[in-house]
Amino acid sequence: LFIILLCSQTASAVHNTSVDDSWDPAITLRWFAPFFSGGGYSSEAISYVTELQNVIDISIVQHGDMYSDSFVRGMPPKLRVV
């Protein structure tokens, strides 16, 4: 759903000379991923959420792989808050 909304917004922005920077999607996203497990999927999910939190209301849920305490302790403090 988010991808469809983003694509439609991007497509309309391409056809307009003035872009409406006040676009505010009225959606909330809850993302289930192995955020605190370490590894490639974890890093990718964290990267996406870090950027998406500036655009939409988003929350995360640890899902999939086991929680890795050592991975979380090694994360930068600002990412632990995301």
DALIN-V638955 format. One line per field, one symbol per residue. phi: phi as a letter, one per 30 degrees, with the letter a starting at -180 (. if undefined). A space follows every 10 residues. Layout:
phi->???
//
This chain:
phi->.ddddddddd dddddcdccd dcebdcbbcc ccadeccijd ddddddddde ddddcbdbbb bdajdddcdd dddddeeddd de
//
